Amino acid sequence: MYVRFVATMAIAAMIGLSACSPRESTEQRRRDANSPAGKVGQVAHKAAVQADKAARAIGQQLGKAAHDAHEGWKEAARNDRDKNNKK
């Protein structure tokens, strides 16, 4: 029981200390965004967003292709079954 109390207090202390950390000013964020590293970060973010969009589109296309293939298999099975029933 004592261990849970100590763990809870430790977590509460960490959360409390993280709320007291210094924050960047708006001016500092602007300077960082306009630095060469900031520009590279912005380009990397745009590339990641575009890659995510492309991956989603490809995923949708693959899902549709899988659905179409499944429908084709079901149709072929029906045709085979009908063929065997006619004999």
Phi and psi in radians as a Rosetta constraint file:
Dihedral C 1 N 2 CA 2 C 2 CIRCULARHARMONIC -1.107 0.35
Dihedral N 2 CA 2 C 2 N 3 CIRCULARHARMONIC -0.640 0.35
Dihedral C 2 N 3 CA 3 C 3 CIRCULARHARMONIC -1.132 0.35
Dihedral N 3 CA 3 C 3 N 4 CIRCULARHARMONIC -0.717 0.35
Dihedral C 3 N 4 CA 4 C 4 CIRCULARHARMONIC -1.111 0.35
Dihedral N 4 CA 4 C 4 N 5 CIRCULARHARMONIC -0.714 0.35
Dihedral C 4 N 5 CA 5 C 5 CIRCULARHARMONIC -1.090 0.35
Dihedral N 5 CA 5 C 5 N 6 CIRCULARHARMONIC -0.792 0.35
Dihedral C 5 N 6 CA 6 C 6 CIRCULARHARMONIC -1.130 0.35
Dihedral N 6 CA 6 C 6 N 7 CIRCULARHARMONIC -0.735 0.35
Dihedral C 6 N 7 CA 7 C 7 CIRCULARHARMONIC -1.119 0.35
Dihedral N 7 CA 7 C 7 N 8 CIRCULARHARMONIC -0.737 0.35
Dihedral C 7 N 8 CA 8 C 8 CIRCULARHARMONIC -1.105 0.35
Dihedral N 8 CA 8 C 8 N 9 CIRCULARHARMONIC -0.739 0.35
Dihedral C 8 N 9 CA 9 C 9 CIRCULARHARMONIC -1.155 0.35
Dihedral N 9 CA 9 C 9 N 10 CIRCULARHARMONIC -0.663 0.35
Dihedral C 9 N 10 CA 10 C 10 CIRCULARHARMONIC -1.140 0.35
Dihedral N 10 CA 10 C 10 N 11 CIRCULARHARMONIC -0.749 0.35
Dihedral C 10 N 11 CA 11 C 11 CIRCULARHARMONIC -1.129 0.35
Dihedral N 11 CA 11 C 11 N 12 CIRCULARHARMONIC -0.738 0.35
Dihedral C 11 N 12 CA 12 C 12 CIRCULARHARMONIC -1.087 0.35
Dihedral N 12 CA 12 C 12 N 13 CIRCULARHARMONIC -0.693 0.35
Dihedral C 12 N 13 CA 13 C 13 CIRCULARHARMONIC -1.142 0.35
Dihedral N 13 CA 13 C 13 N 14 CIRCULARHARMONIC -0.719 0.35
Dihedral C 13 N 14 CA 14 C 14 CIRCULARHARMONIC -1.133 0.35
Dihedral N 14 CA 14 C 14 N 15 CIRCULARHARMONIC -0.721 0.35
Dihedral C 14 N 15 CA 15 C 15 CIRCULARHARMONIC -1.130 0.35
Dihedral N 15 CA 15 C 15 N 16 CIRCULARHARMONIC -0.736 0.35
Dihedral C 15 N 16 CA 16 C 16 CIRCULARHARMONIC -1.111 0.35
Dihedral N 16 CA 16 C 16 N 17 CIRCULARHARMONIC -0.716 0.35
Dihedral C 16 N 17 CA 17 C 17 CIRCULARHARMONIC -1.232 0.35
Dihedral N 17 CA 17 C 17 N 18 CIRCULARHARMONIC -0.582 0.35
Dihedral C 17 N 18 CA 18 C 18 CIRCULARHARMONIC -1.201 0.35
Dihedral N 18 CA 18 C 18 N 19 CIRCULARHARMONIC -0.479 0.35
Dihedral C 18 N 19 CA 19 C 19 CIRCULARHARMONIC -1.268 0.35
Dihedral N 19 CA 19 C 19 N 20 CIRCULARHARMONIC -0.354 0.35
Dihedral C 19 N 20 CA 20 C 20 CIRCULARHARMONIC -1.646 0.35
Dihedral N 20 CA 20 C 20 N 21 CIRCULARHARMONIC 0.067 0.35
Dihedral C 20 N 21 CA 21 C 21 CIRCULARHARMONIC -1.222 0.35
Dihedral N 21 CA 21 C 21 N 22 CIRCULARHARMONIC 2.636 0.35
Dihedral C 21 N 22 CA 22 C 22 CIRCULARHARMONIC -1.187 0.35
Dihedral N 22 CA 22 C 22 N 23 CIRCULARHARMONIC 2.554 0.35
Dihedral C 22 N 23 CA 23 C 23 CIRCULARHARMONIC -1.948 0.35
Dihedral N 23 CA 23 C 23 N 24 CIRCULARHARMONIC 2.666 0.35
Dihedral C 23 N 24 CA 24 C 24 CIRCULARHARMONIC -1.318 0.35
Dihedral N 24 CA 24 C 24 N 25 CIRCULARHARMONIC 2.514 0.35
Dihedral C 24 N 25 CA 25 C 25 CIRCULARHARMONIC -1.407 0.35
Dihedral N 25 CA 25 C 25 N 26 CIRCULARHARMONIC 2.875 0.35
Dihedral C 25 N 26 CA 26 C 26 CIRCULARHARMONIC -1.076 0.35
Dihedral N 26 CA 26 C 26 N 27 CIRCULARHARMONIC -0.698 0.35
Dihedral C 26 N 27 CA 27 C 27 CIRCULARHARMONIC -1.109 0.35
Dihedral N 27 CA 27 C 27 N 28 CIRCULARHARMONIC -0.722 0.35
Dihedral C 27 N 28 CA 28 C 28 CIRCULARHARMONIC -1.137 0.35
Dihedral N 28 CA 28 C 28 N 29 CIRCULARHARMONIC -0.701 0.35
Dihedral C 28 N 29 CA 29 C 29 CIRCULARHARMONIC -1.108 0.35
Dihedral N 29 CA 29 C 29 N 30 CIRCULARHARMONIC -0.682 0.35
Dihedral C 29 N 30 CA 30 C 30 CIRCULARHARMONIC -1.128 0.35
Dihedral N 30 CA 30 C 30 N 31 CIRCULARHARMONIC -0.770 0.35
Dihedral C 30 N 31 CA 31 C 31 CIRCULARHARMONIC -1.079 0.35
Dihedral N 31 CA 31 C 31 N 32 CIRCULARHARMONIC -0.745 0.35
Dihedral C 31 N 32 CA 32 C 32 CIRCULARHARMONIC -1.131 0.35
Dihedral N 32 CA 32 C 32 N 33 CIRCULARHARMONIC -0.678 0.35
Dihedral C 32 N 33 CA 33 C 33 CIRCULARHARMONIC -1.190 0.35
Dihedral N 33 CA 33 C 33 N 34 CIRCULARHARMONIC -0.539 0.35
Dihedral C 33 N 34 CA 34 C 34 CIRCULARHARMONIC -1.548 0.35
Dihedral N 34 CA 34 C 34 N 35 CIRCULARHARMONIC -0.052 0.35
Dihedral C 34 N 35 CA 35 C 35 CIRCULARHARMONIC -1.322 0.35
Dihedral N 35 CA 35 C 35 N 36 CIRCULARHARMONIC 2.849 0.35
Dihedral C 35 N 36 CA 36 C 36 CIRCULARHARMONIC -0.996 0.35
Dihedral N 36 CA 36 C 36 N 37 CIRCULARHARMONIC -0.714 0.35
Dihedral C 36 N 37 CA 37 C 37 CIRCULARHARMONIC -1.143 0.35
Dihedral N 37 CA 37 C 37 N 38 CIRCULARHARMONIC -0.641 0.35
Dihedral C 37 N 38 CA 38 C 38 CIRCULARHARMONIC -1.127 0.35
Dihedral N 38 CA 38 C 38 N 39 CIRCULARHARMONIC -0.708 0.35
Dihedral C 38 N 39 CA 39 C 39 CIRCULARHARMONIC -1.113 0.35
Dihedral N 39 CA 39 C 39 N 40 CIRCULARHARMONIC -0.756 0.35
Dihedral C 39 N 40 CA 40 C 40 CIRCULARHARMONIC -1.086 0.35
Dihedral N 40 CA 40 C 40 N 41 CIRCULARHARMONIC -0.706 0.35
Dihedral C 40 N 41 CA 41 C 41 CIRCULARHARMONIC -1.091 0.35
Dihedral N 41 CA 41 C 41 N 42 CIRCULARHARMONIC -0.696 0.35
Dihedral C 41 N 42 CA 42 C 42 CIRCULARHARMONIC -1.141 0.35
Dihedral N 42 CA 42 C 42 N 43 CIRCULARHARMONIC -0.740 0.35
Dihedral C 42 N 43 CA 43 C 43 CIRCULARHARMONIC -1.127 0.35
Dihedral N 43 CA 43 C 43 N 44 CIRCULARHARMONIC -0.723 0.35
Dihedral C 43 N 44 CA 44 C 44 CIRCULARHARMONIC -1.116 0.35
Dihedral N 44 CA 44 C 44 N 45 CIRCULARHARMONIC -0.675 0.35
Dihedral C 44 N 45 CA 45 C 45 CIRCULARHARMONIC -1.125 0.35
Dihedral N 45 CA 45 C 45 N 46 CIRCULARHARMONIC -0.778 0.35
Dihedral C 45 N 46 CA 46 C 46 CIRCULARHARMONIC -1.079 0.35
Dihedral N 46 CA 46 C 46 N 47 CIRCULARHARMONIC -0.717 0.35
Dihedral C 46 N 47 CA 47 C 47 CIRCULARHARMONIC -1.126 0.35
Dihedral N 47 CA 47 C 47 N 48 CIRCULARHARMONIC -0.702 0.35
Dihedral C 47 N 48 CA 48 C 48 CIRCULARHARMONIC -1.139 0.35
Dihedral N 48 CA 48 C 48 N 49 CIRCULARHARMONIC -0.697 0.35
Dihedral C 48 N 49 CA 49 C 49 CIRCULARHARMONIC -1.120 0.35
Dihedral N 49 CA 49 C 49 N 50 CIRCULARHARMONIC -0.764 0.35
Dihedral C 49 N 50 CA 50 C 50 CIRCULARHARMONIC -1.131 0.35
Dihedral N 50 CA 50 C 50 N 51 CIRCULARHARMONIC -0.706 0.35
Dihedral C 50 N 51 CA 51 C 51 CIRCULARHARMONIC -1.114 0.35
Dihedral N 51 CA 51 C 51 N 52 CIRCULARHARMONIC -0.672 0.35
Dihedral C 51 N 52 CA 52 C 52 CIRCULARHARMONIC -1.113 0.35
Dihedral N 52 CA 52 C 52 N 53 CIRCULARHARMONIC -0.763 0.35
Dihedral C 52 N 53 CA 53 C 53 CIRCULARHARMONIC -1.086 0.35
Dihedral N 53 CA 53 C 53 N 54 CIRCULARHARMONIC -0.759 0.35
Dihedral C 53 N 54 CA 54 C 54 CIRCULARHARMONIC -1.128 0.35
Dihedral N 54 CA 54 C 54 N 55 CIRCULARHARMONIC -0.710 0.35
Dihedral C 54 N 55 CA 55 C 55 CIRCULARHARMONIC -1.129 0.35
Dihedral N 55 CA 55 C 55 N 56 CIRCULARHARMONIC -0.679 0.35
Dihedral C 55 N 56 CA 56 C 56 CIRCULARHARMONIC -1.124 0.35
Dihedral N 56 CA 56 C 56 N 57 CIRCULARHARMONIC -0.746 0.35
Dihedral C 56 N 57 CA 57 C 57 CIRCULARHARMONIC -1.116 0.35
Dihedral N 57 CA 57 C 57 N 58 CIRCULARHARMONIC -0.748 0.35
Dihedral C 57 N 58 CA 58 C 58 CIRCULARHARMONIC -1.136 0.35
Dihedral N 58 CA 58 C 58 N 59 CIRCULARHARMONIC -0.701 0.35
Dihedral C 58 N 59 CA 59 C 59 CIRCULARHARMONIC -1.057 0.35
Dihedral N 59 CA 59 C 59 N 60 CIRCULARHARMONIC -0.715 0.35
Dihedral C 59 N 60 CA 60 C 60 CIRCULARHARMONIC -1.140 0.35
Dihedral N 60 CA 60 C 60 N 61 CIRCULARHARMONIC -0.727 0.35
Dihedral C 60 N 61 CA 61 C 61 CIRCULARHARMONIC -1.119 0.35
Dihedral N 61 CA 61 C 61 N 62 CIRCULARHARMONIC -0.724 0.35
Dihedral C 61 N 62 CA 62 C 62 CIRCULARHARMONIC -1.150 0.35
Dihedral N 62 CA 62 C 62 N 63 CIRCULARHARMONIC -0.669 0.35
Dihedral C 62 N 63 CA 63 C 63 CIRCULARHARMONIC -1.091 0.35
Dihedral N 63 CA 63 C 63 N 64 CIRCULARHARMONIC -0.735 0.35
Dihedral C 63 N 64 CA 64 C 64 CIRCULARHARMONIC -1.159 0.35
Dihedral N 64 CA 64 C 64 N 65 CIRCULARHARMONIC -0.710 0.35
Dihedral C 64 N 65 CA 65 C 65 CIRCULARHARMONIC -1.120 0.35
Dihedral N 65 CA 65 C 65 N 66 CIRCULARHARMONIC -0.711 0.35
Dihedral C 65 N 66 CA 66 C 66 CIRCULARHARMONIC -1.122 0.35
Dihedral N 66 CA 66 C 66 N 67 CIRCULARHARMONIC -0.708 0.35
Dihedral C 66 N 67 CA 67 C 67 CIRCULARHARMONIC -1.099 0.35
Dihedral N 67 CA 67 C 67 N 68 CIRCULARHARMONIC -0.782 0.35
Dihedral C 67 N 68 CA 68 C 68 CIRCULARHARMONIC -1.100 0.35
Dihedral N 68 CA 68 C 68 N 69 CIRCULARHARMONIC -0.712 0.35
Dihedral C 68 N 69 CA 69 C 69 CIRCULARHARMONIC -1.113 0.35
Dihedral N 69 CA 69 C 69 N 70 CIRCULARHARMONIC -0.734 0.35
Dihedral C 69 N 70 CA 70 C 70 CIRCULARHARMONIC -1.089 0.35
Dihedral N 70 CA 70 C 70 N 71 CIRCULARHARMONIC -0.758 0.35
Dihedral C 70 N 71 CA 71 C 71 CIRCULARHARMONIC -1.084 0.35
Dihedral N 71 CA 71 C 71 N 72 CIRCULARHARMONIC -0.677 0.35
Dihedral C 71 N 72 CA 72 C 72 CIRCULARHARMONIC -1.111 0.35
Dihedral N 72 CA 72 C 72 N 73 CIRCULARHARMONIC -0.726 0.35
Dihedral C 72 N 73 CA 73 C 73 CIRCULARHARMONIC -1.112 0.35
Dihedral N 73 CA 73 C 73 N 74 CIRCULARHARMONIC -0.732 0.35
Dihedral C 73 N 74 CA 74 C 74 CIRCULARHARMONIC -1.105 0.35
Dihedral N 74 CA 74 C 74 N 75 CIRCULARHARMONIC -0.727 0.35
Dihedral C 74 N 75 CA 75 C 75 CIRCULARHARMONIC -1.121 0.35
Dihedral N 75 CA 75 C 75 N 76 CIRCULARHARMONIC -0.752 0.35
Dihedral C 75 N 76 CA 76 C 76 CIRCULARHARMONIC -1.109 0.35
Dihedral N 76 CA 76 C 76 N 77 CIRCULARHARMONIC -0.696 0.35
Dihedral C 76 N 77 CA 77 C 77 CIRCULARHARMONIC -1.122 0.35
Dihedral N 77 CA 77 C 77 N 78 CIRCULARHARMONIC -0.707 0.35
Dihedral C 77 N 78 CA 78 C 78 CIRCULARHARMONIC -1.097 0.35
Dihedral N 78 CA 78 C 78 N 79 CIRCULARHARMONIC -0.766 0.35
Dihedral C 78 N 79 CA 79 C 79 CIRCULARHARMONIC -1.082 0.35
Dihedral N 79 CA 79 C 79 N 80 CIRCULARHARMONIC -0.763 0.35
Dihedral C 79 N 80 CA 80 C 80 CIRCULARHARMONIC -1.089 0.35
Dihedral N 80 CA 80 C 80 N 81 CIRCULARHARMONIC -0.752 0.35
Dihedral C 80 N 81 CA 81 C 81 CIRCULARHARMONIC -1.114 0.35
Dihedral N 81 CA 81 C 81 N 82 CIRCULARHARMONIC -0.760 0.35
Dihedral C 81 N 82 CA 82 C 82 CIRCULARHARMONIC -1.111 0.35
Dihedral N 82 CA 82 C 82 N 83 CIRCULARHARMONIC -0.678 0.35
Dihedral C 82 N 83 CA 83 C 83 CIRCULARHARMONIC -1.113 0.35
Dihedral N 83 CA 83 C 83 N 84 CIRCULARHARMONIC -0.746 0.35
Dihedral C 83 N 84 CA 84 C 84 CIRCULARHARMONIC -1.226 0.35
Dihedral N 84 CA 84 C 84 N 85 CIRCULARHARMONIC -0.565 0.35
Dihedral C 84 N 85 CA 85 C 85 CIRCULARHARMONIC -1.262 0.35
Dihedral N 85 CA 85 C 85 N 86 CIRCULARHARMONIC -0.505 0.35
Dihedral C 85 N 86 CA 86 C 86 CIRCULARHARMONIC -1.307 0.35
Dihedral N 86 CA 86 C 86 N 87 CIRCULARHARMONIC -0.427 0.35
